[in-house]
């Protein structure tokens, strides 16, 4: 998919979302939101009409399977008894790794609960069940665990059946729209959106809307805070909060700057689906969102990012960090890095997998990991230790490059289309795209060999990354809530 096709896709998705601006069952279709112009993500949008009926049956089967599971287990899954009364703030965050559950600081929001009484709801992205995660922490007495609830996969089966019927209605509506559409590409998008209305990602968004409503009634918070990356579930959480109490403050936190061509988090949906405030990680993100103030019709503030760390680098000149962003990238990205390692035995390559992926998954996906050269290894060190000894860092869309850039590590961007990627896309998601003229870019091992012989000036990169992540100011959330309370 090229840039023009992506923009056309975004326009058609906008048309479908704006066509029913108050309908949560249309807004819940995550596929329509197109979170960002990432080559791997957009691969799911290629040939949208392909296997339409098979996809619909596949999704329907999974929804029915989930319904059966809810009938059997929903009574035991949602631990509302753990929520003990009124809270200042309800935070919806993400559990990326099982080890993060018992840590005091949240992976995305850090220690934002220092001055506030906070209830955390965690979306489980690990490969473990809620019971398994909680069993690993039975011996822990840390008080932060009392304020954390991992959202279950099941809900009241009658509610789930109702969602299934409503999703099927959306399927019929979008399918009929597709039949009437004369443009072939637009028709294909409508047919795909019809089948996606039955998907588990659509159900998960509706489930979040329902579960958030339950917790809001129990905790009666002054504000609700979610990550804000353009996904359907975050929009429905805003709607749920607005339905519960029109005066509640809805905060969306953007922990990254805006990617090039990113569209979904800039889409001005009905006001009920938008946050009242967008909190950014730093000065750069704040300015990016500020330019869209008129269309978003909300306010902005800088919270920063708990991942901002001060790293003192060692005088090591022969280490290259390898930082993939997504699971789909590992096979191509690690293979490229290992080929570079074979060409440069004088350089040590530290391969850092995404925290959500296990070694078993990696070795199964990446054949080259079974034949590593002596100067390449998988790293399980804290990232600050690897950054401290690195001179270069290969990356694509990962935010870890910001921490490396702040420390003065030379970034090397693996650019599309590279022969190491099966996806031949011209689109790329360089998180540092505003510095594209200053960051070395590679498509081959020859490019890497040329880059490591040079000594680029990284002062502008360090300064830019420092502005991406400001110093963490947890008091800003409390100040915004108090200000909102006075006005409402």
C-alpha positions as CSV (number, residue, x, y, z in Angstrom):
1,X,0.0,0.0,0.0
2,X,1.4,3.4,-1.0
3,X,0.7,6.8,0.6
4,X,-2.2,7.7,-1.7
5,X,-3.9,4.4,-1.1
6,X,-3.5,4.9,2.6
7,X,-5.1,8.4,2.5
8,X,-8.0,7.1,0.4
9,X,-8.5,4.2,2.9
10,X,-8.6,6.7,5.7
11,X,-11.1,8.9,3.9
12,X,-13.5,5.9,3.3
13,X,-13.1,4.8,7.0
14,X,-13.9,8.4,8.1
15,X,-17.0,8.4,5.9
16,X,-18.2,5.1,7.5
17,X,-17.5,6.3,11.1
18,X,-19.1,9.7,10.6
19,X,-22.1,8.0,8.9
20,X,-23.3,6.9,12.3
21,X,-21.6,9.3,14.7
22,X,-23.6,8.2,17.8
23,X,-23.7,4.5,17.2
24,X,-21.2,2.7,19.5
25,X,-21.5,-0.5,17.4
26,X,-20.1,1.3,14.4
27,X,-17.5,3.2,16.4
28,X,-16.5,-0.1,18.0
29,X,-15.2,-1.5,14.7
30,X,-11.5,-1.1,15.4
31,X,-10.5,-2.0,11.8
32,X,-12.2,1.3,10.7
33,X,-9.9,3.4,12.9
34,X,-6.7,2.5,11.1
35,X,-4.4,3.3,14.1
36,X,-1.3,4.2,12.1
37,X,0.4,4.0,8.7
38,X,2.5,1.0,9.7
39,X,3.5,-1.4,6.9
40,X,2.7,-4.5,9.0
41,X,-0.5,-3.1,10.2
42,X,-1.6,-2.0,6.8
43,X,-0.9,-5.5,5.4
44,X,-4.2,-6.3,7.0
45,X,-5.9,-3.8,4.8
46,X,-4.6,-5.1,1.5
47,X,-7.2,-6.8,-0.7
48,X,-9.9,-5.9,1.9
49,X,-12.6,-8.0,0.1
50,X,-10.5,-11.1,0.0
51,X,-12.1,-14.2,1.7
52,X,-15.0,-12.0,2.9
53,X,-17.4,-14.8,3.7
54,X,-14.8,-17.1,5.2
55,X,-13.6,-14.2,7.5
56,X,-17.2,-13.6,8.6
57,X,-17.7,-17.3,9.5
58,X,-14.4,-17.3,11.3
59,X,-15.3,-14.3,13.4
60,X,-18.8,-15.6,14.1
61,X,-17.4,-18.9,15.3
62,X,-15.0,-17.1,17.7
63,X,-17.8,-14.8,19.0
64,X,-20.0,-17.8,19.7
65,X,-17.1,-19.6,21.4
66,X,-16.6,-16.5,23.5
67,X,-20.3,-16.4,24.4
68,X,-20.2,-20.1,25.5
69,X,-17.2,-19.2,27.7
70,X,-19.0,-16.3,29.2
71,X,-22.0,-18.6,30.1
72,X,-19.6,-20.9,32.0
73,X,-17.2,-18.5,33.7
74,X,-18.4,-14.9,33.9
75,X,-19.5,-15.3,37.5
76,X,-16.0,-16.0,38.7
77,X,-14.1,-13.6,36.5
78,X,-14.9,-10.0,37.4
79,X,-13.7,-9.3,40.9
80,X,-15.8,-6.3,41.7
81,X,-15.5,-7.1,45.4
82,X,-11.8,-6.0,45.2
83,X,-12.9,-2.4,44.4
84,X,-13.4,-0.8,47.7
85,X,-15.4,2.4,47.2
86,X,-14.9,5.9,45.8
87,X,-11.7,6.8,44.0
88,X,-10.2,10.0,42.7
89,X,-9.1,8.6,39.4
90,X,-9.8,5.5,37.3
91,X,-6.9,4.5,35.0
92,X,-7.1,2.0,32.2
93,X,-3.6,0.8,31.4
94,X,-1.9,-2.3,29.8
95,X,-0.3,-5.3,31.2
96,X,2.5,-6.0,28.7
97,X,4.6,-8.5,30.8
98,X,3.6,-10.7,33.7
99,X,6.5,-9.1,35.8
100,X,4.9,-5.7,35.5
101,X,1.9,-6.7,37.6
102,X,3.6,-6.6,41.0
103,X,5.6,-3.5,40.2
104,X,4.6,-0.3,42.0
105,X,5.1,2.0,38.9
106,X,2.7,1.4,36.0
107,X,4.3,0.6,32.7
108,X,2.7,3.6,31.0
109,X,1.8,6.0,33.8
110,X,4.5,5.4,36.3
111,X,3.7,6.6,39.9
112,X,0.8,8.8,38.9
113,X,-1.1,7.4,42.0
114,X,1.3,9.0,44.5
115,X,-1.0,11.9,45.4
116,X,-4.3,10.4,44.2
117,X,-6.5,7.5,45.2
118,X,-6.4,5.5,42.0
119,X,-8.1,2.4,40.7
120,X,-6.2,0.6,37.8
121,X,-8.0,-1.5,35.2
122,X,-5.4,-3.5,33.2
123,X,-5.9,-4.8,29.7
124,X,-4.1,-8.2,29.6
125,X,-1.7,-8.4,26.7
126,X,0.4,-11.3,28.1
127,X,0.0,-14.9,27.1
128,X,-1.2,-15.8,30.6
129,X,-4.6,-16.1,32.2
130,X,-5.7,-13.7,35.0
131,X,-5.5,-16.6,37.5
132,X,-1.9,-17.4,36.5
133,X,-0.8,-13.8,36.8
134,X,-2.4,-13.4,40.2
135,X,-0.9,-16.6,41.4
136,X,2.6,-15.3,40.8
137,X,2.0,-12.5,43.2
138,X,0.3,-14.3,46.0
139,X,3.3,-13.8,48.3
140,X,3.5,-10.1,47.5
141,X,2.0,-7.7,50.0
142,X,2.7,-4.5,48.0
143,X,-0.2,-2.1,48.5
144,X,-0.2,-1.3,44.8
145,X,-1.7,-4.7,44.0
146,X,-4.9,-3.8,45.9
147,X,-5.7,-1.1,43.4
148,X,-5.1,-3.2,40.3
149,X,-7.7,-5.3,38.5
150,X,-7.0,-7.3,35.3
151,X,-10.0,-7.1,33.0
152,X,-11.4,-10.5,32.3
153,X,-12.2,-11.8,28.8
154,X,-15.8,-12.7,29.7
155,X,-18.8,-10.6,30.6
156,X,-22.5,-11.2,31.4
157,X,-23.6,-13.7,28.6
158,X,-26.9,-11.8,28.1
159,X,-25.0,-8.6,27.5
160,X,-22.6,-10.4,25.2
161,X,-25.5,-11.9,23.2
162,X,-27.0,-8.4,22.9
163,X,-23.7,-7.1,21.5
164,X,-23.5,-10.0,19.1
165,X,-27.0,-9.2,17.7
166,X,-26.1,-5.5,17.4
167,X,-22.8,-6.4,15.7
168,X,-24.7,-8.5,13.2
169,X,-27.0,-5.6,12.5
170,X,-23.9,-3.6,11.6
171,X,-22.8,-6.4,9.4
172,X,-26.0,-6.3,7.5
173,X,-26.0,-2.5,7.1
174,X,-22.4,-2.3,5.9
175,X,-22.9,-5.3,3.6
176,X,-25.9,-3.6,2.0
177,X,-24.0,-0.4,1.6
178,X,-21.3,-2.3,-0.2
179,X,-23.8,-3.8,-2.6
180,X,-25.0,-0.3,-3.5
181,X,-21.5,1.2,-3.9
182,X,-20.2,1.6,-7.4
183,X,-16.6,2.3,-6.6
184,X,-14.7,-1.0,-6.4
185,X,-12.2,-0.1,-3.7
186,X,-14.8,1.6,-1.5
187,X,-17.1,-1.4,-1.9
188,X,-14.3,-3.7,-0.8
189,X,-13.6,-1.6,2.3
190,X,-17.3,-1.7,3.2
191,X,-17.4,-5.5,2.8
192,X,-14.3,-5.8,5.0
193,X,-15.8,-3.5,7.6
194,X,-18.9,-5.6,7.6
195,X,-17.0,-8.7,8.4
196,X,-14.8,-6.9,11.0
197,X,-18.0,-5.8,12.8
198,X,-18.1,-9.4,14.0
199,X,-14.4,-9.6,15.0
200,X,-13.1,-10.1,18.5
201,X,-11.4,-6.7,18.4
202,X,-14.8,-5.2,17.9
203,X,-16.2,-7.2,20.8
204,X,-13.3,-6.2,23.0
205,X,-14.1,-2.5,22.4
206,X,-17.7,-3.1,23.4
207,X,-16.6,-5.2,26.4
208,X,-14.4,-2.3,27.5
209,X,-17.4,0.1,27.2
210,X,-19.5,-2.2,29.4
211,X,-16.9,-3.1,32.0
212,X,-15.8,0.6,32.4
213,X,-19.4,1.5,33.1
214,X,-19.6,-1.1,35.9
215,X,-16.4,0.2,37.5
216,X,-17.4,3.8,37.2
217,X,-20.6,3.1,39.1
218,X,-18.6,1.4,41.8
219,X,-15.7,3.9,42.2
220,X,-17.5,7.2,41.3
221,X,-14.2,8.8,40.2
222,X,-13.6,12.5,39.4
223,X,-11.7,11.6,36.3
224,X,-10.8,8.7,34.0
225,X,-7.4,8.3,32.3
226,X,-6.6,6.0,29.3
227,X,-3.9,5.7,26.8
228,X,-4.8,7.5,23.6
229,X,-3.4,5.8,20.5
230,X,-6.4,5.9,18.2
231,X,-8.0,2.6,19.0
232,X,-11.8,2.0,19.2
233,X,-11.8,0.9,22.8
234,X,-10.4,4.2,24.1
235,X,-13.1,6.1,22.2
236,X,-15.8,3.8,23.8
237,X,-14.3,4.3,27.2
238,X,-14.8,8.1,26.8
239,X,-18.4,7.5,25.7
240,X,-19.0,5.2,28.8
241,X,-17.7,7.9,31.1
242,X,-19.8,10.6,29.5
243,X,-22.9,8.4,29.8
244,X,-22.2,7.7,33.5
245,X,-21.6,11.3,34.5
246,X,-21.4,14.2,31.9
247,X,-19.2,16.2,34.4
248,X,-16.5,13.5,34.7
249,X,-13.1,14.5,33.3
250,X,-11.8,12.3,30.5
251,X,-8.1,12.3,30.0
252,X,-6.3,10.6,27.1
253,X,-2.5,10.1,27.4
254,X,-0.3,9.9,24.3
255,X,3.0,8.4,25.4
256,X,4.6,8.9,21.9
257,X,4.8,11.7,19.4
258,X,2.5,11.6,16.4
259,X,3.8,9.3,13.6
260,X,4.0,10.5,10.1
261,X,0.6,10.2,8.3
262,X,-1.1,9.1,11.6
263,X,-4.8,9.8,11.4
264,X,-7.0,8.0,13.9
265,X,-6.2,10.0,17.0
266,X,-6.7,13.2,15.1
267,X,-10.2,12.1,13.9
268,X,-12.8,14.4,15.4
269,X,-15.6,12.0,16.3
270,X,-18.7,13.0,18.1
271,X,-17.7,14.9,21.3
272,X,-18.9,12.0,23.5
273,X,-16.1,9.8,22.1
274,X,-13.3,12.3,22.5
275,X,-11.2,13.1,25.7
276,X,-11.5,16.5,27.3
277,X,-7.7,16.6,27.8
278,X,-4.9,15.0,25.9
279,X,-1.7,14.6,27.9
280,X,1.5,14.3,26.0
281,X,4.9,12.8,26.8
282,X,6.8,16.0,26.1
283,X,7.1,19.3,24.3
284,X,7.2,17.9,20.8
285,X,4.0,15.9,21.2
286,X,2.3,18.9,22.8
287,X,3.1,21.1,19.9
288,X,1.9,18.5,17.4
289,X,-1.5,18.1,19.1
290,X,-1.8,21.9,19.7
291,X,-1.8,22.4,15.9
292,X,-4.9,20.3,15.8
293,X,-6.8,22.1,18.6
294,X,-9.6,23.4,16.4
295,X,-10.6,20.0,15.0
296,X,-10.1,18.0,18.2
297,X,-11.9,20.6,20.4
298,X,-10.1,19.6,23.6
299,X,-7.3,20.9,25.9
300,X,-3.7,19.8,26.1
301,X,-1.0,19.4,28.8
302,X,2.4,17.8,29.2
303,X,2.7,14.8,31.6
304,X,5.9,13.3,30.2
305,X,6.8,9.6,30.2
306,X,8.1,7.4,33.1
307,X,10.5,5.9,30.6
308,X,12.6,9.1,30.7
309,X,15.8,8.0,32.4
310,X,19.2,9.6,32.8
311,X,21.8,7.2,31.5
312,X,25.6,7.6,31.8
313,X,27.2,5.9,28.8
314,X,30.4,3.9,29.1
315,X,33.2,4.5,26.7
316,X,32.3,1.5,24.6
317,X,32.6,1.8,20.8
318,X,31.7,-1.6,19.5
319,X,28.1,-2.4,20.6
320,X,25.0,-2.2,18.5
321,X,21.5,-2.4,20.0
322,X,18.7,-4.0,17.9
323,X,15.2,-2.7,18.8
324,X,12.3,-4.2,16.9
325,X,8.8,-2.7,17.6
326,X,6.4,-5.4,16.7
327,X,6.2,-9.2,16.9
328,X,5.8,-9.4,13.1
329,X,9.1,-7.6,12.6
330,X,11.3,-10.0,14.6
331,X,12.0,-12.5,11.8
332,X,13.1,-9.9,9.3
333,X,14.7,-7.4,11.6
334,X,16.7,-9.9,13.6
335,X,17.8,-11.8,10.4
336,X,19.1,-8.5,9.1
337,X,21.0,-7.7,12.3
338,X,22.5,-11.2,12.4
339,X,23.7,-10.9,8.8
340,X,25.3,-7.5,9.8
341,X,26.9,-9.2,12.8
342,X,28.5,-11.8,10.5
343,X,30.0,-9.1,8.4
344,X,31.3,-7.2,11.5
345,X,32.7,-9.6,14.0
346,X,34.3,-6.6,15.8
347,X,30.9,-5.3,16.8
348,X,28.7,-6.9,19.5
349,X,25.0,-7.0,18.6
350,X,22.5,-7.0,21.4
351,X,19.1,-8.3,20.2
352,X,16.3,-7.0,22.4
353,X,12.9,-8.6,21.9
354,X,9.7,-6.8,22.6
355,X,8.7,-7.3,26.3
356,X,5.5,-9.0,25.4
357,X,7.3,-11.9,23.6
358,X,8.9,-15.0,25.1
359,X,12.1,-16.7,24.0
360,X,10.1,-19.7,22.9
361,X,8.1,-17.6,20.5
362,X,11.2,-15.9,19.1
363,X,13.1,-19.1,18.4
364,X,10.1,-20.5,16.7
365,X,9.6,-17.5,14.5
366,X,13.3,-16.5,13.8
367,X,15.3,-19.4,12.4
368,X,18.5,-17.3,12.4
369,X,18.4,-17.2,16.3
370,X,19.3,-20.9,16.3
371,X,22.6,-20.1,14.6
372,X,23.9,-16.9,16.2
373,X,27.5,-15.8,15.6
374,X,29.7,-15.3,18.7
375,X,29.2,-11.5,18.5
376,X,25.4,-11.6,18.7
377,X,23.1,-12.5,21.6
378,X,19.6,-12.0,22.9
379,X,19.6,-9.5,25.8
380,X,17.5,-9.7,28.9
381,X,19.3,-6.8,30.7
382,X,17.4,-3.7,31.7
383,X,17.3,-1.4,28.7
384,X,19.3,1.3,30.5
385,X,22.2,-1.2,30.9
386,X,22.3,-2.0,27.2
387,X,22.0,1.7,26.2
388,X,24.8,2.6,28.5
389,X,27.3,0.4,26.6
390,X,26.0,1.0,23.0
391,X,27.3,3.2,20.2
392,X,24.6,2.4,17.6
393,X,20.9,1.4,17.8
394,X,19.0,-0.2,14.9
395,X,15.2,0.5,15.1
396,X,12.0,0.9,13.1
397,X,8.9,2.2,15.0
398,X,9.9,1.4,18.6
399,X,9.8,4.1,21.3
400,X,12.9,2.6,22.9
401,X,15.0,4.6,20.4
402,X,14.0,7.8,22.2
403,X,15.7,6.6,25.4
404,X,18.8,5.6,23.3
405,X,18.7,9.0,21.5
406,X,18.6,10.9,24.8
407,X,21.8,9.1,25.8
408,X,23.6,10.0,22.6
409,X,23.4,6.6,20.9
410,X,23.6,6.8,17.1
411,X,20.2,5.7,15.7
412,X,20.1,3.6,12.5
413,X,16.7,3.3,10.9
414,X,15.9,0.2,8.8
415,X,13.9,1.7,6.0
416,X,11.2,0.3,3.9
417,X,11.2,-1.3,1.4
418,X,14.1,-3.5,2.5
419,X,14.9,-6.8,0.9
420,X,14.7,-8.3,4.4
421,X,11.0,-7.5,4.6
422,X,8.4,-9.5,2.6
423,X,6.1,-6.5,2.7
424,X,7.2,-4.3,-0.1
425,X,5.7,-1.0,1.3
426,X,6.9,2.5,0.8
427,X,5.3,3.6,4.1
428,X,7.4,3.7,7.2
429,X,6.8,4.6,10.9
430,X,10.0,6.3,12.0
431,X,9.1,7.7,15.4
432,X,11.9,10.3,14.7
433,X,10.6,11.2,11.2
434,X,11.0,14.9,11.9
435,X,14.8,14.3,11.9
436,X,14.9,12.1,8.8
437,X,17.6,14.2,7.3
438,X,19.9,13.7,10.3
439,X,19.4,10.0,11.0
440,X,21.3,7.3,9.1
441,X,19.0,5.0,7.2
442,X,19.8,1.5,6.0
443,X,18.2,-1.0,3.6
444,X,21.0,-3.5,3.3
445,X,24.1,-4.8,5.1
446,X,26.2,-2.6,2.8
447,X,24.4,0.5,4.1
448,X,25.1,-0.6,7.7
449,X,28.8,-1.1,6.9
450,X,29.0,2.4,5.5
451,X,27.2,4.0,8.5
452,X,29.5,2.5,11.1
453,X,32.5,4.0,9.4
454,X,31.1,7.5,9.9
455,X,30.7,9.6,13.0
456,X,27.5,11.6,12.6
457,X,26.8,14.6,14.9
458,X,24.0,13.5,17.3
459,X,23.6,16.7,19.2
460,X,20.4,17.6,17.3
461,X,19.0,14.1,17.9
462,X,19.8,14.3,21.7
463,X,18.1,17.6,21.9
464,X,15.0,16.4,20.0
465,X,14.7,13.2,22.1
466,X,15.0,15.3,25.3
467,X,12.0,17.3,24.2
468,X,10.0,14.1,23.3
469,X,10.2,13.0,27.0
470,X,10.0,15.9,29.5
471,X,10.7,15.5,33.2
472,X,7.8,13.6,34.8
473,X,5.4,15.8,36.6
474,X,2.7,13.7,38.4
475,X,1.2,16.8,40.0
476,X,-0.2,17.9,36.7
477,X,-3.0,15.3,36.8
478,X,-4.1,16.4,40.2
479,X,-4.0,20.1,39.2
480,X,-6.1,19.4,36.0
481,X,-8.7,17.4,38.0
482,X,-9.0,20.2,40.6
483,X,-9.3,22.8,37.9
484,X,-12.0,20.8,36.1
485,X,-13.9,20.2,39.4
486,X,-14.1,24.0,40.0
487,X,-15.4,24.6,36.5
488,X,-18.0,21.8,36.6
